[in-house]
Amino acid sequence: MKKTLIIGASPDSSRYAYKAAHMLTRFNHEIVNVGIKRGEVAGVEIENQGDVHSDIDTITLYIGPALQPQYYDYILDTKPKRVIFNPGTENFELEKLLDQHNIEPMRACTLVLLSTGQY
């Protein structure tokens, strides 16, 4: 299973990050929720950007390009195998930075990948 860090986690059930957290856990992927809102999603507390997790396979982004620069170092320090840019989060600058650090940038939808067995 692919341990996944969700950047932009939210306890708001109408948000796609919320839906992804629940679907990931339903498919038995361990999750780490990172966001600015307090609370929990899918039984996992939302933490602030801070402690770097060294065992992350995938980071899935649910924050727009304007907010992403503050996470660049955090993402690189986490050293995931890939970063999924969900619709609306595409960022050429970050994709290029990931390429330079041998991290696969992937423009996709986490929900679709899970639903179609391609995650």
C-alpha positions in Angstrom: 0.0 0.0 0.0 1.1 3.5 -0.7 1.4 5.8 2.3 0.0 9.1 1.1 0.4 12.6 2.5 -2.5 14.9 1.7 -1.5 18.6 1.5 -4.6 20.7 1.9 -6.5 18.3 4.1 -9.8 19.7 5.4 -12.5 18.5 7.8 -15.1 19.9 5.4 -17.0 17.0 3.8 -17.6 19.0 0.6 -13.9 19.3 -0.2 -12.2 16.9 -2.6 -9.3 16.4 -0.1 -11.8 15.1 2.4 -13.2 12.7 -0.2 -9.7 11.5 -1.1 -8.8 10.9 2.5 -11.8 8.6 3.0 -11.3 6.8 -0.3 -7.6 6.3 0.3 -8.3 4.7 3.7 -11.1 2.7 2.2 -8.5 1.3 -0.2 -6.2 0.5 2.7 -3.7 3.3 2.1 -2.3 4.9 5.2 -2.7 8.7 5.2 -1.1 11.8 6.7 -3.2 14.9 6.7 -1.5 18.3 6.4 -3.5 21.5 6.4 -4.3 24.7 8.1 -7.7 23.7 9.5 -8.0 21.9 12.8 -9.7 18.6 13.1 -9.5 15.1 11.7 -10.3 13.4 8.4 -10.9 9.7 8.0 -9.8 9.1 11.6 -6.5 10.9 11.2 -5.7 14.3 12.8 -4.8 17.2 10.5 -1.3 18.4 11.3 0.5 21.6 10.3 3.4 21.5 8.0 6.3 20.7 10.2 7.6 17.2 11.0 8.9 15.6 7.8 7.6 12.1 7.3 10.3 9.9 5.8 8.1 7.0 4.7 5.7 8.7 2.2 5.2 7.1 -1.2 2.9 9.8 -2.6 1.9 13.4 -1.9 -1.4 14.5 -3.3 -2.0 18.2 -3.6 -5.2 20.0 -2.8 -3.9 23.5 -2.6 -3.5 25.9 -5.5 -0.2 27.1 -7.1 -0.3 30.4 -5.1 0.0 28.5 -1.8 2.4 25.8 -2.9 5.8 27.7 -2.7 5.6 27.6 1.1 5.5 23.8 0.9 8.4 23.3 -1.7 11.1 22.5 0.9 8.7 20.4 2.9 7.8 18.3 -0.2 11.4 17.9 -1.2 12.5 17.0 2.3 9.7 14.3 2.5 11.3 12.7 -0.6 8.1 11.0 -2.0 8.2 8.9 -5.1 5.6 11.0 -6.7 3.4 14.1 -6.3 -0.1 14.1 -7.7 -1.3 17.5 -9.0 -5.1 17.2 -8.7 -7.1 19.4 -11.1 -6.5 23.1 -10.3 -3.2 22.5 -8.6 -1.0 22.2 -11.7 2.3 24.2 -11.2 5.0 24.0 -13.8 7.6 25.5 -11.4 7.0 22.8 -8.8 6.9 20.1 -11.5 10.3 21.2 -12.8 11.7 21.2 -9.2 10.4 17.7 -8.6 12.0 16.5 -11.8 15.3 17.9 -10.7 15.0 15.8 -7.5 14.0 12.6 -9.2 10.4 12.8 -7.9 7.7 12.0 -10.4 5.2 14.9 -11.0 1.8 13.5 -12.0 -1.1 15.5 -13.3 -4.0 13.3 -12.4 -7.0 13.0 -10.0 -6.4 10.9 -6.9 -10.1 9.9 -6.8 -10.1 8.7 -10.4 -6.8 6.9 -10.0 -8.3 5.0 -7.0 -11.6 4.4 -8.7 -9.9 2.9 -11.8 -7.3 0.8 -9.9 -4.4 2.9 -11.3 -3.3 4.4 -7.9 
